[in-house]
Amino acid sequence: MNIRAEKKADIDGIWQVNADAFATTEEAELVNALRDSGVPYISLIYEKNSKLVGHILFTAVELVADTSGLKLMGLAPMAVSPKLQRSGIGTSLIKSGIQQCIDHGYDAIVVLGHPNYYPKFGFVPSVQYAITTEYDVAEDVFMALEIKAGALTGKKGTIKYHPAFGSV
Ligand SMILES: CC(C)(COP(=O)(O)OP(=O)(O)OC[C@H]1O[C@@H](n2cnc3c(N)ncnc32)[C@H](O)[C@@H]1OP(=O)(O)O)[C@@H](O)C(=O)NCCC(=O)NCCS
């Protein structure tokens, strides 16, 4: 299997793959800030020929105004080395990440991202659940995936990410 949980020795490689995939190093710095913040996270890496070429991060988010104790993860960021994009690495990372969230007992995952990419993994626009984001974005780019069937039904509120996301 090419995918595994991050180890301390992966931290530089994770920074690099994010720096390579995004236009600036902001996402790479964000990953470090989130790891240091103490927020619960799931961080997976993809290795090819012993080189770290992909990364996905999930951090715990909160549905503000909801008191039912939902366990929610936000997927962000994810990155694949530019030369290896569009070869299925991102898909493998998302599928493994969703499985990890299931294994850790999360109720649902949210993501702010490409509206053509995430629906193939079951994400739907979060407005279907009366769940919004604090960010001023088009309705179809903020999406949610119920891990536990019905977990978001009837839920209402705004998803809050860790404040470190405010710097990106
Ligand atoms: C988004 C990303 C992680 C996907 O990883 P990947 O390994 O390339 O994805 P896969 O090979 O599993 O899937 C490819 C599909 O992703 C979608 N996709 C990939 N890059 C995309 C982009 N820049 N814009 C829109 N869709 C994109 C397409 O639907 C593509 O399918 P196609 O090749 O049939 O058109 C990767 O392209 C990347 O690192 N991009 C730069 C950083 C980024 O935007 N991260 C996501 C936001 S946090």
PDBQT file of the ligand as one rigid body, heavy atoms in Angstrom, charges set to zero:
ROOT
HETATM    1  C1  LIG A 201      -6.596  18.419  -6.662  1.00  0.00    +0.000 C 
HETATM    2  C2  LIG A 201      -5.514  17.333  -6.604  1.00  0.00    +0.000 C 
HETATM    3  C3  LIG A 201      -5.125  17.044  -5.153  1.00  0.00    +0.000 C 
HETATM    4  C4  LIG A 201      -6.123  16.067  -7.237  1.00  0.00    +0.000 C 
HETATM    5  O1  LIG A 201      -5.151  15.042  -7.185  1.00  0.00    +0.000 OA
HETATM    6  P1  LIG A 201      -4.912  14.112  -8.469  1.00  0.00    +0.000 P 
HETATM    7  O2  LIG A 201      -4.004  13.017  -8.044  1.00  0.00    +0.000 OA
HETATM    8  O3  LIG A 201      -4.488  14.966  -9.592  1.00  0.00    +0.000 OA
HETATM    9  O4  LIG A 201      -6.381  13.587  -8.700  1.00  0.00    +0.000 OA
HETATM   10  P2  LIG A 201      -6.831  12.246  -9.437  1.00  0.00    +0.000 P 
HETATM   11  O5  LIG A 201      -5.823  11.827 -10.439  1.00  0.00    +0.000 OA
HETATM   12  O6  LIG A 201      -7.250  11.259  -8.421  1.00  0.00    +0.000 OA
HETATM   13  O7  LIG A 201      -8.148  12.750 -10.134  1.00  0.00    +0.000 OA
HETATM   14  C5  LIG A 201      -8.033  13.523 -11.315  1.00  0.00    +0.000 C 
HETATM   15  C6  LIG A 201      -9.286  14.346 -11.423  1.00  0.00    +0.000 C 
HETATM   16  O8  LIG A 201      -9.202  15.405 -10.509  1.00  0.00    +0.000 OA
HETATM   17  C7  LIG A 201      -9.819  16.551 -11.074  1.00  0.00    +0.000 C 
HETATM   18  N1  LIG A 201      -8.813  17.592 -11.001  1.00  0.00    +0.000 N 
HETATM   19  C8  LIG A 201      -7.499  17.457 -10.795  1.00  0.00    +0.000 A 
HETATM   20  N2  LIG A 201      -6.905  18.649 -10.770  1.00  0.00    +0.000 NA
HETATM   21  C9  LIG A 201      -7.874  19.549 -10.955  1.00  0.00    +0.000 A 
HETATM   22  C10 LIG A 201      -7.887  20.944 -11.043  1.00  0.00    +0.000 A 
HETATM   23  N3  LIG A 201      -6.771  21.683 -10.916  1.00  0.00    +0.000 N 
HETATM   24  N4  LIG A 201      -9.074  21.549 -11.243  1.00  0.00    +0.000 NA
HETATM   25  C11 LIG A 201     -10.198  20.833 -11.369  1.00  0.00    +0.000 A 
HETATM   26  N5  LIG A 201     -10.243  19.493 -11.310  1.00  0.00    +0.000 NA
HETATM   27  C12 LIG A 201      -9.093  18.871 -11.117  1.00  0.00    +0.000 A 
HETATM   28  C13 LIG A 201     -10.257  16.209 -12.456  1.00  0.00    +0.000 C 
HETATM   29  O9  LIG A 201     -11.616  15.855 -12.385  1.00  0.00    +0.000 OA
HETATM   30  C14 LIG A 201      -9.418  14.993 -12.783  1.00  0.00    +0.000 C 
HETATM   31  O10 LIG A 201     -10.086  14.122 -13.606  1.00  0.00    +0.000 OA
HETATM   32  P3  LIG A 201      -9.644  14.093 -15.169  1.00  0.00    +0.000 P 
HETATM   33  O11 LIG A 201      -8.171  13.868 -15.201  1.00  0.00    +0.000 OA
HETATM   34  O12 LIG A 201     -10.461  12.957 -15.686  1.00  0.00    +0.000 OA
HETATM   35  O13 LIG A 201     -10.039  15.422 -15.703  1.00  0.00    +0.000 OA
HETATM   36  C15 LIG A 201      -4.241  17.736  -7.373  1.00  0.00    +0.000 C 
HETATM   37  O14 LIG A 201      -4.589  18.016  -8.703  1.00  0.00    +0.000 OA
HETATM   38  C16 LIG A 201      -3.506  18.930  -6.792  1.00  0.00    +0.000 C 
HETATM   39  O15 LIG A 201      -2.596  18.770  -5.979  1.00  0.00    +0.000 OA
HETATM   40  N6  LIG A 201      -3.883  20.150  -7.218  1.00  0.00    +0.000 N 
HETATM   41  C17 LIG A 201      -3.237  21.379  -6.733  1.00  0.00    +0.000 C 
HETATM   42  C18 LIG A 201      -3.610  21.662  -5.293  1.00  0.00    +0.000 C 
HETATM   43  C19 LIG A 201      -5.119  21.732  -5.086  1.00  0.00    +0.000 C 
HETATM   44  O16 LIG A 201      -5.844  22.404  -5.828  1.00  0.00    +0.000 OA
HETATM   45  N7  LIG A 201      -5.605  21.010  -4.047  1.00  0.00    +0.000 N 
HETATM   46  C20 LIG A 201      -7.027  20.887  -3.778  1.00  0.00    +0.000 C 
HETATM   47  C21 LIG A 201      -7.550  22.002  -2.990  1.00  0.00    +0.000 C 
HETATM   48  S1  LIG A 201      -7.182  21.812  -1.265  1.00  0.00    +0.000 SA
ENDROOT
TORSDOF 0
